[in-house]
Amino acid sequence: MRLRVFHRNTYRYDPPAAGVIQVLRLTPRNHEGQYVVRWRIDVSADARLAAHEDAFGNLTHVFSVDGPLRELSVEVDGEVETQNTNGIVRGTVERFAPSLFLRDTALTRADAAIRSFAQGIRSAAGGDVLAQLHALLDRLYEEMTHVTDEADGAANAAEAFARKRGLSRDLSHIFIGAAHSLGVPARYVAGYHCADEAATAPAAGHAWAEASVPDLGWVAFDPAHGFCPTDAHVRVAIGLDSLGAAPVRGMRYGPGAETLEIAIKVGQ
Amino acid sequence: MFDEMRGSGDAVRPAYAELSQWLAEVKPDVLDFRRREAELLFRRIGITFAVYGDPEAQERLIPFDVIPRIIAAKEWETLRRGLEQRVKAINAYIKDVYGRREILKAGLVPEDLVFQNPVFRPEMNGQKVPHDIYVHIAGIDIVRLDADTFYVLEDNARTPSGVSYMLENREIMLRLFPELFSRYRVAPVENYPDELLETLKSVAPPSASSEPNVVLLTPGVYNSAYYEHSFLADKLGIELVEGRDLVVKSDVVYMRTTEGLKRVDVIYRRIDDDFLDPLVFRPDSGLGVPGLMSAYQAGSVTLANAVGTGIADDKAVYSYMPEIVKFYLGEEPLLKNVPTWRCREDEHLAYVLDHLEELVVKEVHGSGGYGMLIGPKADKASIAAFRAKLKSDPKNFIAQPTLALSTCPTCVDEGIAPRHVDLRPFVLSGRTRTRIVPGGLTRVALKKGSLVVNSSQGGGTKDTWVLDN
């Protein structure tokens, strides 16, 4: 499937910012089932984008802008050719052995409730890791409500699990924490998802998880949708959690408030 | 019990002969007068430290004992060689852990101890640092058990503190006890700031000029070691900056000055990894510099110490140091490690649980003497409480035998009496060489029988005299 991605963040500063610095994780890489046909990032202010690669092999761009700045927009426009690989992720840039991804963070750490939930799945699904992960995916999809309003987000996996609802980000954190407690390496994926009625669907970035399965490698699971990612997903960045894979991490200099407006369109 | 003046018996050891005689000659009121004078001087300098969790005493004077601790030239030579070897191995290990990871492949250090460790920084993976030096400033805590046995108690490879006391203590002693110095040839420590500055300049990035701009980055006045930060910046003649004084543009770090921006080449940072850059580590950190890690990764600035060095001084990693020295240097370690039980391993945990009343149990990431159990000194209730804590999270603990630390004569209320001491020498690693100023910070447990030398728990300090020949 050929997907067109358009993503624009517009920041407004009042009073004007004295300066802004941002790290962008907004550029996908190629792997089996994903080929980036064209991709560009535009920053509305005069800034040099310095390209880096982060710890996990994500492409990053850093820029800084001097103020005074009332408004700043960061725009991504690109096209990606995708194929359905049934969730199996191959040909990615890997900087660490899968075992690194057993590492917990404050966002993914499983509490007693998530651990016992995961144990329940292990008892029901048996010793096969892939079966356990699919059971985890199914149970989360059945028992959790997927919300899309940012204001509904949870502080971490444990909080989202207790509330039985969360953003795709939160559900992915729960999935990762539960997988870790089963001894399965798992990590966070930030990207885009093309919904069926893309034109009308509320625009937002999407998140899912990948888990490392013996003899199979990394397999992607989308707990917000209850299935493995397909050719409707564009994989942009991975990390231990949403903070590590964040599309944008930035800082403004000077006092005052800022607002952020996000516009995302993913279509064919 | 080994006393550094009297050995195990009553014969005065040669290095202490003059001191012992002087102590016998000096009138108690003279000693007491000098003692009070020393305290006055410290108060005037304003050398204080903050005690965490003690709002009543925000700033406190660290007690200073006027009787010096003396180390013979030959003893120091043994220590110096051991320290140099140990820090060389630490640097090689950190390079490996963030690079090829040979030691993990060889199975000598368990992979999960590194990968699951919060102080391991994935961001450092594959990161090149100038001349492969990660730990430019190390503080290695040494304890002595008898005439010939020195143990490393702890490696401090992140932002070791205490060197200001080493310098201040010497200055005050020179002022108050010139006649005692005249009886000894004491190796100088006053050149430490010069050695440190040379070390920092030697690891400047290739982009720097022949006179690199070095700054000291402090978390600010609320940090317990702020006095030391300002003291060192002053002695080194470099700028003392906080995060807000630095700004990153196009992967270059600049310092804001009244004449505009000035490029920074080397940052002697006294701020923890977690707070360095809110765009990479804790997003709520107001102490760091946004974008610093990008500049660091681009190689335009050197951080001393490097990011992620905690993976070498973690107390669980400590137990592998003898293997680490052998693996990278192919040599037997010159300094001993205290035998350590790793509670992460089942057999070790079982042993520790069975012997809690005779062991010292420490948190892997603890410091300052907090959160530890000293079995022989603890009552039944605290042992029971600690047992529960240990069982619920064994990975977080290690255990060691209670060591009979050496004692040194110390001025206390009841007169001159032996008190337990340790030693923290500072090891500087630069481009071409390792520098160790002869001496270090001697900490002394002022309470009778106490083995806890931490300043936050009633410890004091002494001047450390390393003898020339």
Interface residues (C-beta under 8 A of the other chain):
Chain A: G19 I21 Q22 V23 R48 A50 H52 D54 A55 F56 T60 V62 S64 R95 F96 A97 S99 L100 L102 R103 D104 L240 L243 R249 G250 M251 Y253
Chain B: E111 D112 F115 Q116 R121 P122 E123 M124 N125 G126 V247 V248 K249 S250 D251 P278 L279 V280 P283 P290 G291 S294 Q297 A298
